[in-house]
């Protein structure tokens, strides 16, 4: 088994801009359901006074939210929250900890590596961000009892999730930590079955070439990529679950 190696951060911390702070505050209220469809948002003038900024800054935020389909700007009325489009088929984003507990096993996790560094070309393309933007690169091994259950390899866009820069993820693994800290508005899954490579086999303590299921997931907040993660499960340990609306039934 490869030893854990947590590398110190080498990139200076970048605080949230006022634009990002206003955007995040409004977005969280909408995506968490605190502001229901039809809720009237404070006027641009009121928001500018609340945040101590120019009306132009607020206008840019409101325009971005409207383009993302979270609000509608109505003449003589103001901005109101829109109903969010339901997906006809949803692949659940599960907490791995709960998956393990549902099997009657004791859950634990171990951070194998955590680095903060500039994204390389492949990672920038994967996250749809500029090359050399700061990212957190985390490798985590999840256990069911004494046995490896899932290998997690995750990239986090630190411009969208600046709090992840100093988080060790020792207490709470990256998945549930992100769900607690960042509302997401869209997700994409890709699932593949293949044979385990040498590094995966080493981490999961299975023979090289053993069947594994790989779930690749990317989430977005509005039009910004939040995280890209690759979850590798031994073929016999994971069940894929999807939820469908009645309109999908044959």
C-alpha positions as CSV (number, residue, x, y, z in Angstrom):
1,X,0.0,0.0,0.0
2,X,1.3,3.5,-0.9
3,X,1.9,5.8,2.1
4,X,-0.1,9.0,2.5
5,X,1.6,12.2,1.4
6,X,0.0,15.5,2.2
7,X,1.9,18.3,0.5
8,X,1.8,21.8,1.9
9,X,0.0,24.5,-0.1
10,X,2.2,26.6,-2.3
11,X,-0.3,29.1,-3.8
12,X,-1.3,32.1,-1.8
13,X,-4.9,32.4,-0.7
14,X,-7.2,34.5,-2.9
15,X,-10.2,36.0,-1.0
16,X,-13.7,36.1,-2.6
17,X,-14.3,39.2,-4.7
18,X,-17.4,41.2,-3.8
19,X,-19.1,40.1,-7.0
20,X,-18.4,36.4,-6.0
21,X,-19.7,37.0,-2.5
22,X,-23.0,38.5,-3.7
23,X,-23.4,35.8,-6.3
24,X,-22.8,33.0,-3.8
25,X,-25.2,34.5,-1.2
26,X,-28.1,34.8,-3.7
27,X,-27.4,31.5,-5.4
28,X,-27.3,29.6,-2.1
29,X,-30.7,31.0,-1.1
30,X,-32.2,29.9,-4.4
31,X,-30.6,26.4,-4.8
32,X,-31.1,25.4,-1.1
33,X,-34.8,26.3,-1.5
34,X,-34.8,29.1,1.1
35,X,-36.1,31.4,-1.6
36,X,-39.0,29.6,-3.3
37,X,-40.1,30.2,-7.0
38,X,-41.8,33.6,-7.1
39,X,-39.8,35.1,-4.3
40,X,-39.0,38.7,-5.1
41,X,-35.3,39.6,-4.6
42,X,-34.3,42.9,-3.2
43,X,-33.8,45.7,-5.8
44,X,-30.4,46.4,-7.2
45,X,-30.3,49.6,-5.3
46,X,-31.1,47.8,-2.0
47,X,-28.5,45.2,-2.6
48,X,-25.9,47.8,-3.4
49,X,-26.6,49.5,-0.1
50,X,-26.6,46.1,1.7
51,X,-23.2,45.1,0.4
52,X,-21.7,48.6,0.2
53,X,-20.9,48.4,-3.5
54,X,-21.8,50.1,-6.8
55,X,-25.1,49.3,-8.5
56,X,-23.1,48.2,-11.5
57,X,-21.5,45.3,-9.5
58,X,-25.0,44.2,-8.4
59,X,-26.3,44.5,-12.0
60,X,-23.6,42.1,-13.2
61,X,-24.5,39.6,-10.6
62,X,-28.2,39.8,-11.4
63,X,-27.5,39.5,-15.1
64,X,-25.4,36.3,-14.5
65,X,-28.2,34.8,-12.4
66,X,-30.8,35.6,-15.1
67,X,-28.7,34.0,-17.8
68,X,-28.3,30.9,-15.7
69,X,-32.1,30.6,-15.4
70,X,-32.3,31.1,-11.6
71,X,-34.2,34.4,-11.7
72,X,-36.3,36.4,-14.1
73,X,-36.1,40.2,-14.4
74,X,-39.6,41.7,-14.7
75,X,-40.1,45.3,-15.7
76,X,-41.7,47.4,-12.9
77,X,-41.6,44.3,-10.6
78,X,-38.0,43.4,-10.2
79,X,-36.2,40.1,-10.1
80,X,-38.1,37.0,-9.0
81,X,-36.9,33.4,-8.4
82,X,-37.7,31.0,-11.2
83,X,-38.8,27.3,-10.8
84,X,-35.8,25.1,-11.3
85,X,-36.1,22.5,-14.1
86,X,-36.5,19.0,-12.9
87,X,-34.4,16.3,-14.5
88,X,-36.4,13.4,-16.0
89,X,-33.8,10.9,-14.8
90,X,-31.4,11.5,-11.9
91,X,-28.4,9.5,-10.9
92,X,-28.2,10.0,-7.2
93,X,-25.1,11.7,-5.7
94,X,-24.6,9.4,-2.7
95,X,-22.5,10.0,0.3
96,X,-20.0,7.0,0.2
97,X,-20.2,6.9,4.0
98,X,-23.9,6.2,3.9
99,X,-23.3,3.5,1.2
100,X,-21.0,1.7,3.5
101,X,-23.3,2.1,6.6
102,X,-26.2,0.8,4.5
103,X,-24.2,-2.5,4.1
104,X,-23.9,-2.8,7.8
105,X,-20.2,-2.0,7.8
106,X,-18.1,0.5,9.8
107,X,-17.1,3.4,7.6
108,X,-13.7,5.2,7.6
109,X,-11.6,7.2,5.1
110,X,-8.0,8.1,4.7
111,X,-6.5,11.0,2.7
112,X,-3.7,9.6,0.7
113,X,-2.6,12.9,-0.8
114,X,-3.7,16.6,-0.9
115,X,-2.0,19.3,-3.0
116,X,-2.9,22.8,-4.0
117,X,-1.2,23.8,-7.3
118,X,-1.9,25.2,-10.7
119,X,-3.9,23.0,-13.1
120,X,-2.1,21.4,-16.0
121,X,-3.5,21.4,-19.5
122,X,-5.5,18.1,-19.1
123,X,-6.9,19.2,-15.8
124,X,-7.9,22.6,-17.1
125,X,-9.7,21.0,-20.0
126,X,-11.4,18.5,-17.7
127,X,-12.7,21.3,-15.4
128,X,-13.2,23.8,-18.2
129,X,-11.0,26.4,-16.5
130,X,-8.0,28.5,-17.6
131,X,-4.7,26.6,-17.5
132,X,-2.7,27.2,-14.3
133,X,-5.7,28.2,-12.3
134,X,-5.4,27.0,-8.6
135,X,-6.9,23.7,-7.9
136,X,-7.0,21.2,-5.0
137,X,-5.9,17.7,-6.0
138,X,-7.1,15.1,-3.5
139,X,-6.8,11.3,-3.4
140,X,-8.9,9.6,-0.7
141,X,-9.5,5.9,0.1
142,X,-12.8,4.9,1.6
143,X,-13.1,1.8,3.8
144,X,-15.9,-0.6,4.7
145,X,-14.6,-2.1,7.9
146,X,-11.0,-3.1,7.3
147,X,-11.4,-3.4,3.5
148,X,-10.9,-0.7,0.8
149,X,-14.4,0.2,-0.6
150,X,-13.7,3.0,-3.0
151,X,-10.8,5.1,-4.4
152,X,-11.6,8.8,-4.8
153,X,-9.5,11.0,-7.1
154,X,-10.9,14.6,-7.0
155,X,-10.0,18.0,-8.5
156,X,-11.7,21.1,-7.0
157,X,-11.8,24.5,-8.7
158,X,-10.5,26.9,-5.9
159,X,-11.9,30.0,-7.5
160,X,-15.4,28.6,-6.9
161,X,-14.6,26.9,-3.6
162,X,-11.8,28.9,-1.9
163,X,-12.5,27.4,1.5
164,X,-11.2,24.1,0.2
165,X,-7.7,25.5,0.0
166,X,-7.0,25.1,3.8
167,X,-9.3,22.1,4.4
168,X,-7.6,18.8,5.3
169,X,-10.7,16.6,4.8
170,X,-9.5,14.4,7.7
171,X,-12.7,14.7,9.6
172,X,-15.1,14.8,6.6
173,X,-14.2,13.4,3.3
174,X,-14.3,15.7,0.2
175,X,-17.7,14.6,-1.2
176,X,-19.9,15.4,1.8
177,X,-17.8,18.5,2.6
178,X,-18.5,19.9,-0.8
179,X,-22.3,19.1,-0.5
180,X,-22.3,21.0,2.8
181,X,-20.4,24.0,1.5
182,X,-21.3,24.6,-2.1
183,X,-24.7,24.4,-3.8
184,X,-24.5,22.8,-7.2
185,X,-26.9,23.5,-10.1
186,X,-25.9,20.8,-12.6
187,X,-24.1,17.4,-12.6
188,X,-22.9,15.0,-15.2
189,X,-22.0,11.3,-14.7
190,X,-20.1,8.9,-16.8
191,X,-19.9,5.2,-15.9
192,X,-17.5,2.6,-17.2
193,X,-16.5,-1.0,-16.3
194,X,-12.9,-2.0,-16.9
195,X,-9.9,-3.8,-15.4
196,X,-8.0,-2.3,-12.5
197,X,-4.6,-0.7,-13.3
198,X,-1.6,-1.3,-11.1
199,X,-2.1,1.7,-8.9
200,X,-5.9,1.1,-8.5
201,X,-5.2,-2.6,-7.7
202,X,-2.6,-1.6,-5.1
203,X,-4.9,0.9,-3.3
204,X,-8.0,-1.4,-3.4
205,X,-6.0,-4.6,-2.6
206,X,-7.3,-6.5,-5.6
207,X,-5.4,-8.3,-8.4
208,X,-4.4,-6.2,-11.4
209,X,-7.0,-6.5,-14.1
210,X,-9.8,-7.3,-11.7
211,X,-13.2,-5.8,-12.7
212,X,-13.8,-2.3,-11.4
213,X,-16.6,0.2,-11.9
214,X,-15.5,3.8,-12.5
215,X,-17.9,6.6,-11.9
216,X,-16.7,10.0,-13.2
217,X,-18.8,13.0,-12.0
218,X,-18.6,16.7,-12.7
219,X,-20.7,19.3,-11.0
220,X,-21.3,23.0,-11.8
221,X,-22.5,26.0,-9.9
222,X,-24.2,28.2,-12.5
223,X,-21.8,28.2,-15.4
224,X,-18.7,27.4,-13.3
225,X,-17.2,24.0,-12.8
226,X,-17.0,23.1,-9.1
227,X,-15.3,19.7,-9.0
228,X,-14.4,16.7,-11.1
229,X,-14.1,13.3,-9.4
230,X,-13.3,9.8,-10.4
231,X,-14.6,7.1,-8.0
232,X,-13.3,3.6,-8.6
233,X,-15.1,0.6,-6.9
234,X,-14.1,-3.1,-6.9
235,X,-16.7,-4.6,-9.3
236,X,-18.5,-6.6,-6.6
237,X,-18.9,-3.8,-4.0
238,X,-21.1,-1.2,-5.7
239,X,-24.7,-1.0,-7.0
240,X,-25.7,1.7,-9.5
241,X,-29.0,3.4,-8.6
242,X,-31.0,5.8,-10.8
243,X,-34.3,7.6,-10.2
244,X,-36.8,8.1,-13.0
245,X,-40.0,10.2,-13.3
246,X,-43.2,8.4,-14.4
247,X,-42.9,10.0,-17.8
248,X,-39.9,7.8,-18.5
249,X,-41.8,4.5,-17.8
250,X,-42.5,2.3,-20.7
